Amino acid sequence: MSACVLFHFPFDPGSRTARLALGEARVEWSEVLVRPWEAGCPLGELNPSGMPPVVQTTEAGKPLTLCEPAAVFGWLEDRAKTPFLLPADPGERAETRRLVTWFDRRFTDEVDAVLLHERMEKPLLRLGPPEARALREGREALRTHLAMLEALATQRDWLAGRRLSQADLVAAAHLSVLDYFGEIAWQNWPGLKTWYMKLKSRPCFRPLLSDRFQGLQPSAHYTDLDF
């Protein structure tokens, strides 16, 4: 087993963020799949919030537990000899942090908490079928966020500027889950689609394409690198 162990749920955007970051850094890791809503989930003893992702590793010979994406990003940045996923340019660093926070707050609250609750959490928790009103509201919020991201993807090489950053991995993690459930009409967002294809072509992204949600096949283009 690798000295780096990731506890994660495959369709949790935060977990996908950690997988992308570890993959981009070429850190070897083994995995423990968790279901945080179930009794006895090991996350309760690892992270006070009880949420994934959690990375267990060692640093200077001492055990180190990293709880949630910000801690994983920080650890990877600290161990890199040059700026890794935080650009050297102060403006781009600030923009990276703004976008990461945007996804952690606005996108999670307005999109994930609605669409992923209806499409993913309800089947897992056996809470009944999706509600049409909630789906409409979540999809309208998603369109608003995609319009913002489309403008950034059209104007810049990457979302925060000239180089790949934490913002791109966080965005890809969230959007990839929604894409699995067929919630993104990529033809309406050509700049963002080009950006997403660049992300999908990176080696760190490939493992995500093999994820499968019980009882539901992915959207037709989910595994296509050039769609």
N, CA, C and O of each residue as an XYZ file, in Angstrom:
908
protein
N       0.845     -1.200      0.000
C       0.000      0.000      0.000
C       0.882      1.253      0.000
O       1.927      1.301      0.649
N       0.430      2.259     -0.746
C       1.170      3.510     -0.804
C       1.209      4.179      0.565
O       0.323      3.985      1.397
N       2.268      4.979      0.779
C       2.378      5.730      2.028
C       1.365      6.861      2.092
O       1.173      7.466      3.147
N       0.722      7.146      0.979
C      -0.306      8.184      0.912
C      -1.649      7.507      0.659
O      -1.826      6.847     -0.365
N      -2.590      7.662      1.576
C      -3.885      7.005      1.458
C      -4.973      8.069      1.382
O      -5.036      8.969      2.219
N      -5.820      7.957      0.379
C      -6.923      8.897      0.189
C      -8.241      8.224      0.542
O      -8.596      7.195     -0.034
N      -8.960      8.808      1.487
C     -10.310      8.389      1.830
C     -11.273      9.285      1.048
O     -11.273     10.502      1.230
N     -12.089      8.690      0.185
C     -12.910      9.547     -0.682
C     -14.174      8.833     -1.125
O     -14.277      7.608     -1.075
N     -15.134      9.646     -1.563
C     -16.339      9.164     -2.217
C     -16.271      9.638     -3.662
O     -16.164     10.843     -3.889
N     -16.326      8.749     -4.648
C     -16.019      9.112     -6.036
C     -16.826     10.253     -6.623
O     -16.324     10.975     -7.485
N     -18.075     10.437     -6.177
C     -18.908     11.482     -6.772
C     -19.049     12.714     -5.888
O     -19.926     13.547     -6.117
N     -18.205     12.831     -4.897
C     -18.112     14.049     -4.097
C     -17.147     15.004     -4.788
O     -15.994     14.633     -5.003
N     -17.569     16.228     -5.148
C     -16.667     17.145     -5.840
C     -15.359     17.406     -5.096
O     -14.305     17.517     -5.723
N     -15.413     17.507     -3.758
C     -14.183     17.702     -3.001
C     -13.232     16.529     -3.136
O     -12.019     16.710     -3.243
N     -13.788     15.324     -3.131
C     -12.963     14.141     -3.310
C     -12.322     14.133     -4.694
O     -11.153     13.779     -4.847
N     -13.096     14.524     -5.690
C     -12.534     14.580     -7.041
C     -11.445     15.645     -7.143
O     -10.459     15.469     -7.859
N     -11.628     16.737     -6.432
C     -10.584     17.762     -6.412
C      -9.282     17.185     -5.885
O      -8.220     17.404     -6.470
N      -9.359     16.446     -4.778
C      -8.153     15.846     -4.206
C      -7.524     14.848     -5.155
O      -6.300     14.806     -5.281
N      -8.334     14.044     -5.827
C      -7.794     13.071     -6.778
C      -7.075     13.769     -7.922
O      -5.989     13.352     -8.326
N      -7.677     14.829     -8.444
C      -7.037     15.570     -9.530
C      -5.723     16.198     -9.074
O      -4.726     16.162     -9.794
N      -5.730     16.772     -7.878
C      -4.522     17.438     -7.377
C      -3.400     16.434     -7.139
O      -2.258     16.686     -7.525
N      -3.702     15.307     -6.514
C      -2.687     14.286     -6.277
C      -2.172     13.725     -7.593
O      -0.978     13.469     -7.745
N      -3.075     13.538     -8.536
C      -2.657     13.041     -9.839
C      -1.787     14.034    -10.582
O      -0.788     13.653    -11.194
N      -2.158     15.306    -10.535
C      -1.366     16.338    -11.214
C       0.022     16.433    -10.601
O       0.998     16.696    -11.305
N       0.116     16.220     -9.285
C       1.408     16.259     -8.598
C       2.185     14.951     -8.730
O       3.331     14.852     -8.290
N       1.553     13.954     -9.339
C       2.161     12.637     -9.534
C       2.542     11.987     -8.207
O       3.586     11.350     -8.071
N       1.667     12.172     -7.254
C       1.831     11.512     -5.960
C       1.171     10.141     -6.038
O       0.010     10.033     -6.432
N       1.888      9.113     -5.672
C       1.301      7.775     -5.646
C       0.442      7.626     -4.397
O       0.856      7.989     -3.296
N      -0.757      7.090     -4.583
C      -1.660      6.949     -3.447
C      -2.537      5.731     -3.628
O      -2.831      5.303     -4.744
N      -2.944      5.187     -2.495
C      -3.948      4.134     -2.487
C      -5.237      4.743     -1.979
O      -5.234      5.849     -1.439
N      -6.335      4.036     -2.146
C      -7.624      4.622     -1.819
C      -8.429      3.751     -0.870
O      -8.315      2.526     -0.846
N      -9.248      4.443     -0.091
C     -10.277      3.801      0.718
C     -11.583      4.497      0.365
O     -11.752      5.685      0.640
N     -12.502      3.762     -0.241
C     -13.785      4.345     -0.609
C     -14.666      4.443      0.627
O     -14.764      3.493      1.403
N     -15.301      5.586      0.807
C     -16.125      5.816      2.000
C     -17.511      6.288      1.597
O     -17.712      6.856      0.524
N     -18.451      6.039      2.481
C     -19.832      6.501      2.316
C     -20.181      7.258      3.601
O     -20.660      6.658      4.563
N     -19.943      8.573      3.617
C     -19.998      9.339      4.874
C     -21.362      9.352      5.552
O     -21.452      9.679      6.736
N     -22.406      9.011      4.844
C     -23.741      9.007      5.456
C     -24.031      7.710      6.199
O     -25.067      7.607      6.857
N     -23.154      6.723      6.113
C     -23.399      5.447      6.761
C     -22.739      5.378      8.139
O     -21.661      5.933      8.350
N     -23.386      4.701      9.057
C     -22.806      4.493     10.383
C     -21.523      3.680     10.268
O     -21.427      2.755      9.461
N     -20.556      4.035     11.076
C     -19.298      3.313     11.063
C     -18.310      3.792     10.018
O     -17.238      3.205      9.872
N     -18.648      4.848      9.285
C     -17.715      5.384      8.298
C     -16.454      5.863      9.012
O     -16.559      6.588     10.002
N     -15.260      5.480      8.538
C     -14.021      5.852      9.233
C     -13.733      7.347      9.241
O     -12.887      7.808     10.008
N     -14.422      8.110      8.401
C     -14.170      9.550      8.373
C     -14.486     10.214      9.709
O     -13.891     11.235     10.054
N     -15.405      9.646     10.447
C     -15.770     10.240     11.723
C     -14.610     10.339     12.688
O     -14.592     11.215     13.553
N     -13.642      9.449     12.547
C     -12.467      9.463     13.422
C     -11.306     10.240     12.814
O     -10.331     10.539     13.504
N     -11.403     10.564     11.541
C     -10.289     11.219     10.853
C     -10.485     12.718     10.685
O      -9.529     13.489     10.765
N     -11.725     13.128     10.453
C     -12.027     14.530     10.167
C     -13.199     14.962     11.045
O     -14.261     14.342     10.981
N     -13.043     16.005     11.863
C     -14.142     16.441     12.732
C     -15.443     16.717     11.990
O     -16.521     16.567     12.565
N     -15.362     17.122     10.714
C     -16.579     17.384      9.949
C     -17.228     16.105      9.453
O     -18.394     16.113      9.061
N     -16.484     15.009      9.466
C     -17.004     13.748      8.954
C     -17.102     13.682      7.451
O     -17.750     12.788      6.907
N     -16.459     14.628      6.765
C     -16.594     14.717      5.319
C     -15.301     14.335      4.606
O     -14.209     14.525      5.141
N     -15.434     13.791      3.385
C     -14.252     13.550      2.556
C     -13.885     14.816      1.802
O     -14.685     15.749      1.731
N     -12.681     14.859      1.237
C     -11.649     13.831      1.271
C     -10.744     13.994      2.487
O     -10.652     15.069      3.081
N     -10.076     12.888      2.839
C      -9.033     12.909      3.857
C      -7.835     12.151      3.305
O      -7.979     11.059      2.755
N      -6.665     12.733      3.454
C      -5.416     12.082      3.048
C      -4.596     11.783      4.291
O      -4.364     12.663      5.120
N      -4.166     10.557      4.415
C      -3.216     10.181      5.454
C      -1.871      9.923      4.806
O      -1.766      9.147      3.857
N      -0.838     10.582      5.325
C       0.492     10.436      4.773
C       1.501     10.624      5.895
O       1.133     10.621      7.070
N       2.753     10.785      5.546
C       3.798     11.080      6.532
C       4.600     12.272      6.051
O       4.761     12.486      4.849
N       5.091     13.031      6.985
C       5.936     14.192      6.689
C       7.056     14.211      7.704
O       6.808     14.275      8.908
N       8.300     14.154      7.224
C       9.467     14.093      8.104
C       9.358     12.920      9.080
O       9.764     13.015     10.238
N       8.798     11.809      8.580
C       8.694     10.610      9.390
C       7.553     10.594     10.380
O       7.424      9.646     11.155
N       6.716     11.630     10.373
C       5.601     11.715     11.318
C       4.273     11.601     10.570
O       4.151     12.109      9.456
N       3.270     10.936     11.171
C       1.961     10.830     10.528
C       1.344     12.212     10.318
O       1.461     13.099     11.164
N       0.693     12.369      9.188
C       0.050     13.638      8.854
C      -1.312     13.338      8.246
O      -1.422     12.547      7.310
N      -2.347     13.974      8.781
C      -3.708     13.825      8.263
C      -4.153     15.142      7.655
O      -4.124     16.181      8.314
N      -4.561     15.098      6.409
C      -4.993     16.281      5.668
C      -6.489     16.181      5.431
O      -6.957     15.275      4.742
N      -7.234     17.109      6.001
C      -8.692     17.072      5.920
C      -9.217     18.081      4.910
O      -9.071     19.290      5.086
N      -9.822     17.571      3.860
C     -10.524     18.352      2.851
C      -9.560     19.040      1.880
O      -8.365     19.140      2.157
N     -10.085     19.517      0.732
C      -9.218     19.936     -0.378
C      -8.205     21.015     -0.051
O      -7.073     20.942     -0.529
N      -8.565     22.022      0.749
C      -7.619     23.112      1.021
C      -6.347     22.592      1.666
O      -5.254     23.057      1.343
N      -6.476     21.630      2.575
C      -5.300     21.070      3.235
C      -4.464     20.255      2.257
O      -3.235     20.268      2.327
N      -5.127     19.545      1.344
C      -4.399     18.770      0.332
C      -3.645     19.708     -0.596
O      -2.466     19.492     -0.876
N      -4.321     20.750     -1.074
C      -3.656     21.740     -1.924
C      -2.454     22.353     -1.198
O      -1.370     22.467     -1.770
N      -2.650     22.738      0.045
C      -1.572     23.374      0.793
C      -0.377     22.468      0.958
O       0.762     22.915      0.828
N      -0.617     21.198      1.245
C       0.475     20.238      1.401
C       1.239     20.064      0.097
O       2.469     20.034      0.096
N       0.518     19.949     -1.010
C       1.184     19.796     -2.304
C       1.986     21.037     -2.661
O       3.075     20.942     -3.227
N       1.445     22.196     -2.329
C       2.152     23.444     -2.628
C       3.409     23.553     -1.772
O       4.457     23.981     -2.256
N       3.307     23.167     -0.499
C       4.448     23.262      0.409
C       5.593     22.345     -0.012
O       6.762     22.687      0.163
N       5.259     21.187     -0.565
C       6.306     20.223     -0.909
C       6.907     20.478     -2.287
O       7.921     19.876     -2.639
N       6.292     21.365     -3.070
C       6.807     21.674     -4.405
C       7.973     22.664     -4.314
O       7.981     23.548     -3.457
N       8.934     22.508     -5.188
C      10.096     23.395     -5.193
C       9.784     24.724     -5.874
O      10.426     25.735     -5.591
N       8.816     24.724     -6.756
C       8.365     25.941     -7.437
C       6.849     26.004     -7.314
O       6.227     24.992     -6.988
N       6.228     27.166     -7.566
C       4.771     27.250     -7.494
C       4.121     26.131     -8.309
O       4.457     25.919     -9.474
N       3.198     25.431     -7.686
C       2.601     24.249     -8.313
C       1.242     24.588     -8.914
O       1.122     24.719    -10.132
N       0.238     24.729     -8.093
C      -1.098     25.056     -8.582
C      -1.565     26.427     -8.105
O      -2.738     26.773     -8.244
N      -0.644     27.204     -7.543
C      -0.871     28.623     -7.256
C       0.110     29.406     -8.115
O       1.317     29.314     -7.893
N      -0.369     30.171     -9.085
C       0.538     30.884     -9.985
C       1.478     31.828     -9.237
O       1.157     32.307     -8.150
N       2.638     32.086     -9.831
C       3.600     33.004     -9.227
C       3.107     34.447     -9.276
O       3.414     35.240     -8.386
N       2.352     34.786    -10.305
C       1.847     36.150    -10.455
C       0.833     36.466     -9.356
O      -0.119     35.707     -9.174
N       1.012     37.569     -8.616
C       0.099     37.887     -7.502
C      -1.353     38.026     -7.929
O      -2.257     37.593     -7.214
N      -1.580     38.625     -9.089
C      -2.943     38.792     -9.560
C      -3.612     37.464     -9.859
O      -4.779     37.258     -9.527
N      -2.872     36.569    -10.485
C      -3.435     35.259    -10.804
C      -3.606     34.407     -9.546
O      -4.533     33.601     -9.463
N      -2.725     34.581     -8.579
C      -2.908     33.878     -7.304
C      -4.189     34.332     -6.621
O      -4.950     33.520     -6.096
N      -4.416     35.646     -6.635
C      -5.634     36.180     -6.021
C      -6.880     35.683     -6.754
O      -7.882     35.337     -6.129
N      -6.808     35.652     -8.089
C      -7.941     35.182     -8.874
C      -8.188     33.684     -8.643
O      -9.336     33.242     -8.596
N      -7.124     32.922     -8.503
C      -7.259     31.494     -8.198
C      -8.003     31.302     -6.894
O      -8.941     30.509     -6.815
N      -7.586     32.027     -5.873
C      -8.237     31.895     -4.565
C      -9.687     32.359     -4.616
O     -10.550     31.774     -3.961
N      -9.958     33.400     -5.384
C     -11.346     33.878     -5.509
C     -12.229     32.800     -6.123
O     -13.333     32.549     -5.640
N     -11.751     32.170     -7.176
C     -12.558     31.166     -7.859
C     -12.741     29.913     -7.013
O     -13.818     29.317     -7.006
N     -11.698     29.514     -6.305
C     -11.827     28.355     -5.422
C     -12.891     28.629     -4.361
O     -13.722     27.769     -4.071
N     -12.861     29.820     -3.789
C     -13.858     30.192     -2.790
C     -15.245     30.271     -3.409
O     -16.230     29.887     -2.779
N     -15.328     30.763     -4.635
C     -16.604     30.833     -5.352
C     -17.246     29.446     -5.437
O     -18.437     29.289     -5.171
N     -16.456     28.456     -5.804
C     -16.997     27.104     -5.907
C     -17.345     26.545     -4.533
O     -18.362     25.871     -4.372
N     -16.504     26.825     -3.548
C     -16.775     26.312     -2.206
C     -18.057     26.897     -1.618
O     -18.745     26.239     -0.838
N     -18.371     28.123     -1.993
C     -19.541     28.795     -1.415
C     -20.704     28.863     -2.405
O     -21.680     28.122     -2.278
N     -20.595     29.741     -3.374
C     -21.723     30.009     -4.261
C     -22.136     28.777     -5.069
O     -23.309     28.403     -5.080
N     -21.178     28.154     -5.739
C     -21.526     27.026     -6.595
C     -22.075     25.858     -5.768
O     -23.065     25.232     -6.146
N     -21.433     25.578     -4.658
C     -21.897     24.486     -3.808
C     -23.297     24.752     -3.283
O     -24.147     23.862     -3.297
N     -23.542     25.971     -2.819
C     -24.842     26.301     -2.231
C     -25.953     26.383     -3.273
O     -27.069     25.926     -3.027
N     -25.655     26.959     -4.428
C     -26.706     27.252     -5.393
C     -26.923     26.140     -6.417
O     -28.014     26.011     -6.972
N     -25.895     25.344     -6.668
C     -25.995     24.301     -7.694
C     -25.917     22.902     -7.085
O     -26.868     22.127     -7.178
N     -24.783     22.582     -6.462
C     -24.594     21.227     -5.943
C     -25.644     20.846     -4.909
O     -26.184     19.739     -4.937
N     -25.929     21.769     -3.998
C     -26.874     21.463     -2.925
C     -28.278     21.195     -3.444
O     -29.115     20.627     -2.741
N     -28.525     21.608     -4.675
C     -29.836     21.378     -5.281
C     -29.772     20.208     -6.262
O     -30.447     19.197     -6.066
N     -28.964     20.339     -7.315
C     -28.948     19.314     -8.357
C     -28.362     17.993     -7.871
O     -28.924     16.932     -8.141
N     -27.248     18.047     -7.162
C     -26.671     16.792     -6.693
C     -27.503     16.169     -5.581
O     -27.507     14.950     -5.410
N     -28.203     17.001     -4.832
C     -29.132     16.438     -3.843
C     -30.239     15.659     -4.549
O     -30.570     14.538     -4.162
N     -30.802     16.266     -5.584
C     -31.921     15.629     -6.280
C     -31.472     14.422     -7.101
O     -32.141     13.388     -7.102
N     -30.340     14.548     -7.798
C     -29.912     13.503     -8.723
C     -29.086     12.399     -8.062
O     -29.108     11.258     -8.522
N     -28.349     12.725     -6.978
C     -27.424     11.761     -6.391
C     -27.794     11.386     -4.960
O     -27.902     10.202     -4.640
N     -27.990     12.382     -4.096
C     -28.222     12.080     -2.688
C     -29.561     11.377     -2.457
O     -29.646     10.459     -1.641
N     -30.585     11.794     -3.157
C     -31.888     11.163     -2.960
C     -31.864      9.661     -3.285
O     -32.371      8.868     -2.491
N     -31.297      9.246     -4.417
C     -31.216      7.800     -4.660
C     -30.379      7.074     -3.614
O     -30.732      5.973     -3.191
N     -29.274      7.682     -3.194
C     -28.424      7.019     -2.215
C     -29.123      6.853     -0.868
O     -28.974      5.830     -0.199
N     -29.882      7.867     -0.484
C     -30.549      7.851      0.823
C     -31.990      7.371      0.746
O     -32.699      7.328      1.751
N     -32.420      7.005     -0.480
C     -33.782      6.502     -0.696
C     -34.824      7.513     -0.215
O     -35.717      7.196      0.570
N     -34.675      8.737     -0.714
C     -35.563      9.823     -0.315
C     -36.630     10.130     -1.355
O     -37.313     11.151     -1.279
N     -36.766      9.238     -2.324
C     -37.798      9.453     -3.329
C     -37.251     10.067     -4.601
O     -36.051     10.322     -4.708
N     -38.138     10.310     -5.578
C     -37.702     10.846     -6.873
C     -37.358     12.331     -6.800
O     -37.743     13.019     -5.855
N     -36.636     12.816     -7.798
C     -36.321     14.248     -7.837
C     -37.585     15.090     -7.950
O     -38.589     14.659     -8.516
N     -37.515     16.290     -7.404
C     -38.634     17.228     -7.493
C     -38.413     18.149     -8.684
O     -37.336     18.726     -8.835
N     -39.414     18.288     -9.518
C     -39.297     19.079    -10.737
C     -38.939     20.533    -10.441
O     -38.111     21.126    -11.133
N     -39.562     21.102     -9.416
C     -39.289     22.505     -9.088
C     -37.834     22.702     -8.678
O     -37.191     23.659     -9.109
N     -37.322     21.814     -7.859
C     -35.939     21.924     -7.418
C     -34.982     21.765     -8.596
O     -33.980     22.476     -8.682
N     -35.284     20.838     -9.500
C     -34.431     20.663    -10.676
C     -34.414     21.921    -11.534
O     -33.359     22.317    -12.031
N     -35.566     22.550    -11.713
C     -35.612     23.789    -12.508
C     -34.757     24.869    -11.861
O     -33.992     25.549    -12.546
N     -34.879     25.031    -10.550
C     -34.118     26.066     -9.853
C     -32.613     25.783     -9.920
O     -31.815     26.689    -10.156
N     -32.240     24.528     -9.712
C     -30.826     24.182     -9.759
C     -30.246     24.376    -11.145
O     -29.115     24.843    -11.285
N     -31.003     24.024    -12.168
C     -30.506     24.174    -13.546
C     -30.408     25.631    -13.949
O     -29.507     26.005    -14.699
N     -31.317     26.457    -13.464
C     -31.221     27.893    -13.749
C     -29.984     28.479    -13.077
O     -29.276     29.286    -13.680
N     -29.718     28.082    -11.838
C     -28.511     28.546    -11.159
C     -27.262     28.054    -11.881
O     -26.286     28.791    -12.015
N     -27.294     26.815    -12.343
C     -26.144     26.276    -13.075
C     -25.873     27.089    -14.329
O     -24.715     27.387    -14.624
N     -26.899     27.454    -15.069
C     -26.699     28.257    -16.283
C     -26.038     29.594    -15.958
O     -25.182     30.064    -16.707
N     -26.431     30.201    -14.850
C     -25.817     31.470    -14.458
C     -24.325     31.297    -14.196
O     -23.519     32.124    -14.623
N     -23.958     30.239    -13.504
C     -22.552     29.986    -13.201
C     -21.783     29.618    -14.464
O     -20.642     30.048    -14.640
N     -22.386     28.837    -15.335
C     -21.695     28.452    -16.576
C     -21.437     29.670    -17.459
O     -20.412     29.737    -18.137
N     -22.357     30.628    -17.456
C     -22.151     31.848    -18.239
C     -20.932     32.608    -17.732
O     -20.148     33.131    -18.524
N     -20.775     32.669    -16.428
C     -19.603     33.317    -15.849
C     -18.327     32.590    -16.248
O     -17.345     33.216    -16.648
N     -18.348     31.269    -16.137
C     -17.161     30.484    -16.474
C     -16.863     30.536    -17.969
O     -15.698     30.529    -18.366
N     -17.892     30.588    -18.795
C     -17.694     30.705    -20.240
C     -16.913     31.973    -20.578
O     -16.018     31.949    -21.422
N     -17.251     33.068    -19.923
C     -16.537     34.324    -20.171
C     -15.062     34.198    -19.798
O     -14.192     34.667    -20.531
N     -14.784     33.570    -18.668
C     -13.386     33.392    -18.254
C     -12.645     32.467    -19.204
O     -11.511     32.751    -19.590
N     -13.277     31.362    -19.582
C     -12.610     30.393    -20.455
C     -12.353     30.961    -21.839
O     -11.392     30.571    -22.503
N     -13.202     31.879    -22.278
C     -13.035     32.490    -23.597
C     -11.913     33.529    -23.593
O     -11.206     33.692    -24.587
N     -11.755     34.228    -22.468
C     -10.794     35.331    -22.393
C      -9.392     34.896    -21.964
O      -8.424     35.619    -22.198
N      -9.276     33.731    -21.345
C      -8.004     33.341    -20.731
C      -7.564     31.954    -21.200
O      -8.361     31.186    -21.739
N      -6.292     31.648    -20.988
C      -5.782     30.314    -21.289
C      -6.372     29.283    -20.335
O      -6.775     28.195    -20.745
N      -6.415     29.648    -19.047
C      -7.025     28.831    -18.001
C      -7.936     29.740    -17.197
O      -7.938     30.950    -17.425
N      -8.704     29.206    -16.274
C      -9.739     30.012    -15.632
C      -9.197     31.213    -14.878
O      -9.812     32.279    -14.890
N      -8.051     31.055    -14.219
C      -7.510     32.153    -13.423
C      -6.458     32.966    -14.164
O      -5.983     33.978    -13.648
N      -6.090     32.540    -15.360
C      -5.066     33.284    -16.077
C      -4.309     32.445    -17.091
O      -4.901     31.709    -17.880
N      -2.980     32.569    -17.056
C      -2.151     31.978    -18.109
C      -1.725     30.547    -17.849
O      -1.201     29.895    -18.752
N      -1.933     30.037    -16.639
C      -1.484     28.676    -16.350
C      -2.516     27.919    -15.523
O      -3.367     28.503    -14.852
N      -2.406     26.615    -15.599
C      -3.284     25.745    -14.819
C      -3.150     26.069    -13.340
O      -2.049     26.315    -12.848
N      -4.279     26.069    -12.630
C      -4.252     26.421    -11.211
C      -5.250     25.570    -10.430
O      -5.972     24.748    -10.994
N      -5.266     25.787     -9.136
C      -6.246     25.126     -8.281
C      -7.668     25.376     -8.787
O      -8.524     24.496     -8.704
N      -7.910     26.554     -9.302
C      -9.251     26.902     -9.765
C      -9.732     25.953    -10.854
O     -10.902     25.570    -10.871
N      -8.844     25.574    -11.755
C      -9.229     24.673    -12.833
C      -9.590     23.292    -12.311
O     -10.561     22.686    -12.763
N      -8.812     22.797    -11.363
C      -9.092     21.471    -10.825
C     -10.381     21.459    -10.019
O     -11.163     20.512    -10.107
N     -10.604     22.506     -9.236
C     -11.847     22.589     -8.460
C     -13.049     22.666     -9.398
O     -14.039     21.961     -9.206
N     -12.959     23.520    -10.407
C     -14.061     23.649    -11.363
C     -14.317     22.330    -12.083
O     -15.466     21.915    -12.236
N     -13.253     21.676    -12.522
C     -13.403     20.409    -13.238
C     -14.019     19.343    -12.345
O     -14.812     18.525    -12.812
N     -13.665     19.347    -11.074
C     -14.221     18.360    -10.150
C     -15.735     18.530    -10.030
O     -16.480     17.554    -10.109
N     -16.182     19.758     -9.843
C     -17.618     20.017     -9.715
C     -18.351     19.725    -11.030
O     -19.372     19.037    -11.038
N     -17.830     20.248    -12.127
C     -18.529     20.106    -13.400
C     -18.537     18.662    -13.877
O     -19.487     18.238    -14.536
N     -17.503     17.904    -13.560
C     -17.451     16.516    -14.025
C     -18.539     15.667    -13.388
O     -19.073     14.765    -14.033
N     -18.876     15.942    -12.129
C     -19.967     15.202    -11.493
C     -21.284     15.541    -12.182
O     -22.072     14.649    -12.499
N     -21.520     16.815    -12.411
C     -22.740     17.229    -13.096
C     -22.781     16.685    -14.516
O     -23.850     16.335    -15.017
N     -21.634     16.614    -15.163
C     -21.567     16.079    -16.519
C     -21.939     14.601    -16.533
O     -22.607     14.144    -17.461
N     -21.525     13.861    -15.536
C     -21.893     12.448    -15.451
C     -23.410     12.288    -15.503
O     -23.930     11.385    -16.158
N     -24.113     13.184    -14.797
C     -25.577     13.110    -14.729
C     -26.262     13.825    -15.899
O     -27.484     13.972    -15.912
N     -25.468     14.267    -16.879
C     -26.031     14.870    -18.073
C     -26.627     16.243    -17.864
O     -27.561     16.623    -18.569
N     -26.106     16.996    -16.908
C     -26.686     18.291    -16.566
C     -26.061     19.474    -17.312
O     -26.501     20.610    -17.134
N     -25.046     19.228    -18.142
C     -24.376     20.344    -18.819
C     -24.533     20.207    -20.330
O     -24.096     19.223    -20.925
N     -25.162     21.205    -20.938
C     -25.306     21.250    -22.400
C     -24.082     21.958    -22.972
O     -24.105     23.167    -23.202
N     -23.027     21.206    -23.195
C     -21.746     21.800    -23.573
C     -21.813     22.606    -24.864
O     -21.036     23.544    -25.043
N     -22.738     22.254    -25.773
C     -22.819     22.981    -27.035
C     -23.163     24.448    -26.829
O     -22.910     25.274    -27.705
N     -23.738     24.777    -25.678
C     -24.082     26.174    -25.388
C     -22.909     26.961    -24.821
O     -22.991     28.182    -24.684
N     -21.817     26.273    -24.490
C     -20.684     26.914    -23.833
C     -19.388     26.492    -24.533
O     -18.606     25.733    -23.960
N     -19.148     26.968    -25.758
C     -18.021     26.476    -26.557
C     -16.651     26.756    -25.946
O     -15.752     25.920    -26.037
N     -16.482     27.920    -25.324
C     -15.194     28.218    -24.695
C     -14.938     27.313    -23.511
O     -13.826     26.817    -23.326
N     -15.967     27.097    -22.710
C     -15.839     26.234    -21.549
C     -15.648     24.783    -21.979
O     -14.921     24.033    -21.327
N     -16.284     24.389    -23.056
C     -16.119     23.027    -23.571
C     -14.670     22.783    -23.985
O     -14.113     21.727    -23.685
N     -14.058     23.739    -24.664
C     -12.649     23.603    -25.053
C     -11.763     23.485    -23.818
O     -10.858     22.651    -23.774
N     -12.025     24.325    -22.814
C     -11.275     24.241    -21.554
C     -11.442     22.873    -20.913
O     -10.469     22.285    -20.441
N     -12.676     22.359    -20.890
C     -12.948     21.070    -20.254
C     -12.257     19.936    -21.002
O     -11.767     18.996    -20.377
N     -12.211     20.009    -22.317
C     -11.519     18.978    -23.090
C     -10.025     18.971    -22.764
O      -9.401     17.911    -22.720
N      -9.459     20.146    -22.536
C      -8.045     20.196    -22.137
C      -7.839     19.501    -20.802
O      -6.861     18.775    -20.619
N      -8.755     19.720    -19.870
C      -8.655     19.060    -18.558
C      -8.814     17.558    -18.692
O      -8.059     16.794    -18.092
N      -9.802     17.129    -19.483
C     -10.066     15.699    -19.632
C      -8.886     14.956    -20.260
O      -8.717     13.754    -20.055
N      -8.082     15.678    -21.018
C      -6.950     15.045    -21.695
C      -5.729     14.891    -20.792
O      -4.771     14.217    -21.171
N      -5.743     15.493    -19.624
C      -4.602     15.376    -18.720
C      -4.657     14.023    -18.009
O      -5.740     13.547    -17.668
N      -3.499     13.403    -17.783
C      -3.480     12.082    -17.134
C      -4.199     12.055    -15.794
O      -4.800     11.039    -15.445
N      -4.155     13.147    -15.035
C      -4.791     13.154    -13.718
C      -6.298     12.957    -13.796
O      -6.920     12.536    -12.821
N      -6.894     13.263    -14.960
C      -8.339     13.201    -15.106
C      -8.834     11.803    -15.461
O      -9.990     11.468    -15.202
N      -7.972     10.996    -16.045
C      -8.415      9.710    -16.600
C      -9.124      8.821    -15.582
O     -10.143      8.225    -15.931
N      -8.641      8.698    -14.332
C      -9.341      7.811    -13.394
C     -10.795      8.204    -13.139
O     -11.629      7.340    -12.868
N     -11.104      9.489    -13.223
C     -12.477      9.928    -12.981
C     -13.437      9.362    -14.027
O     -14.616      9.145    -13.747
N     -12.923      9.128    -15.229
C     -13.779      8.669    -16.315
C     -14.232      7.226    -16.138
O     -15.150      6.774    -16.823
N     -13.602      6.507    -15.232
C     -14.007      5.125    -14.982
C     -15.014      5.009    -13.830
O     -15.520      3.918    -13.570
N     -15.309      6.103    -13.143
C     -16.282      6.081    -12.049
C     -17.668      5.749    -12.590
O     -18.054      6.199    -13.669
N     -18.403      4.960    -11.828
C     -19.783      4.639    -12.196
C     -20.680      4.749    -10.968
O     -20.349      4.265     -9.886
N     -21.825      5.398    -11.166
C     -22.813      5.561    -10.111
C     -23.812      4.411    -10.212
O     -24.357      4.139    -11.282
N     -24.039      3.750     -9.101
C     -24.879      2.560     -9.102
C     -26.254      2.831     -9.699
O     -26.979      3.720     -9.253
N     -26.598      2.046    -10.718
C     -27.918      2.132    -11.332
C     -28.068      3.199    -12.390
O     -29.158      3.371    -12.934
N     -27.003      3.923    -12.700
C     -27.107      4.997    -13.698
C     -25.828      5.082    -14.524
O     -24.743      5.297    -13.984
N     -25.962      4.913    -15.820
C     -24.824      5.062    -16.720
C     -24.528      6.549    -16.939
O     -25.432      7.378    -16.836
N     -23.273      6.894    -17.239
C     -22.933      8.310    -17.447
C     -23.528      8.840    -18.739
O     -23.995      8.076    -19.583
N     -23.507     10.149    -18.882
C     -23.931     10.773    -20.136
C     -23.108     10.209    -21.287
O     -21.994      9.726    -21.085
N     -23.654     10.270    -22.481
C     -23.061      9.595    -23.633
C     -21.629     10.038    -23.918
O     -20.814      9.244    -24.390
N     -21.321     11.302    -23.633
C     -19.996     11.837    -23.960
C     -19.053     11.861    -22.761
O     -17.938     12.371    -22.866
N     -19.482     11.319    -21.628
C     -18.702     11.465    -20.382
C     -17.268     10.985    -20.523
O     -16.352     11.633    -20.018
N     -17.055      9.865    -21.199
C     -15.705      9.309    -21.307
C     -14.941      9.790    -22.537
O     -13.761      9.476    -22.689
N     -15.587     10.535    -23.404
C     -14.931     11.001    -24.640
C     -14.022     12.185    -24.345
O     -14.447     13.165    -23.733
N     -12.761     12.090    -24.784
C     -11.833     13.201    -24.588
C     -12.081     14.314    -25.600
O     -11.810     15.480    -25.313
N     -12.586     13.975    -26.762
C     -12.862     14.960    -27.810
C     -14.315     14.774    -28.216
O     -14.628     13.943    -29.068
N     -15.208     15.557    -27.597
C     -16.645     15.314    -27.795
C     -17.371     16.493    -28.426
O     -18.580     16.426    -28.649
